[in-house]
Amino acid sequence: MVLIGEPDERAVAVLANCRRAMAEGGRILAVDVVLPPRNVPSPTRPFDLLMLTLFGGGGLRTEAEFRTLFAAAGVRLTQVIPTGSAITPMSIIEGVAT
């Protein structure tokens, strides 16, 4: 699943629907761009502004923001794995049903 461009409420709803379909201990994977913390320069910053402009409320998120979304849906974020793509800096975000 990709949560980019989704407002927080919609992203939590999508994750919560997935969580309801999962067994305890099941894993969920999201593929998305993960912003570094606020004070860390990144080439993804302009892309974040573009996403906010295009989708009005849904942009790129930091790992901490993903952790909050996952927790609100009953999923514990376990790891963020950068894909190493030079074109689009995507990561695989793994969570476990709690």
C-alpha positions in Angstrom: 0.0 0.0 0.0 1.1 3.6 -0.6 -0.2 6.2 1.9 1.4 9.2 0.2 -1.1 12.0 -0.5 -3.6 10.6 2.0 -4.6 12.8 4.9 -3.9 11.3 8.3 -7.5 10.3 8.9 -7.7 8.4 5.6 -4.3 6.8 6.1 -5.4 5.6 9.6 -8.6 4.2 8.1 -6.7 2.3 5.4 -4.3 0.9 8.0 -7.1 0.0 10.4 -9.0 -1.8 7.7 -5.9 -3.8 6.9 -5.4 -4.5 10.6 -8.9 -5.9 11.0 -8.1 -8.4 8.2 -4.9 -9.5 9.9 -4.2 -12.1 12.5 -2.4 -11.2 15.7 1.3 -10.8 14.8 0.5 -10.4 11.1 2.7 -8.0 9.1 1.7 -5.1 7.0 4.0 -3.4 4.4 3.7 0.1 3.1 5.9 1.5 0.4 6.3 5.3 0.7 8.8 8.2 0.8 9.9 8.7 4.4 11.1 12.3 5.2 14.1 12.7 7.4 13.6 14.7 10.7 12.8 18.4 10.2 16.3 19.8 10.5 17.9 17.3 8.1 18.3 18.6 4.5 16.7 16.3 1.9 15.9 16.4 -1.8 12.5 15.1 -0.9 11.4 18.5 0.7 10.2 20.0 -2.6 8.4 16.8 -3.4 6.6 17.1 0.0 5.4 20.6 -0.9 4.2 19.3 -4.3 2.2 16.5 -2.7 0.6 18.9 -0.2 -0.4 21.2 -3.0 -1.8 18.4 -5.2 -3.6 16.5 -2.5 -4.4 19.2 0.0 -3.7 17.7 3.4 -1.6 14.6 2.6 2.1 14.9 2.0 5.2 13.0 2.9 5.8 11.9 6.5 8.7 11.3 8.9 9.2 7.9 10.5 7.8 9.4 13.7 4.6 10.4 11.9 4.3 6.9 10.3 4.8 5.4 13.8 1.8 7.6 15.1 -0.4 6.6 12.1 0.4 2.9 12.5 -0.2 3.0 16.3 -3.6 4.7 15.8 -4.6 1.7 13.6 -3.4 -0.9 16.1 -0.2 -1.7 14.3 3.3 -1.4 15.8 5.9 0.0 13.3 8.8 -2.4 13.5 11.2 -1.1 10.8 11.8 1.3 7.9 13.9 -0.2 5.1 15.2 2.3 2.4 15.0 0.7 -1.0 18.1 2.5 -2.3 16.3 3.8 -5.4 18.1 6.8 -6.9 15.0 7.9 -8.8 12.5 8.0 -6.0 13.7 7.5 -2.4 11.1 5.0 -1.4 11.2 2.9 1.8 9.4 -0.2 2.9 7.6 0.5 6.2 6.9 -2.7 8.2 4.3 -3.0 11.0 3.1 -5.8 13.1 -0.5 -6.2 14.3 -0.8 -5.7 18.0 
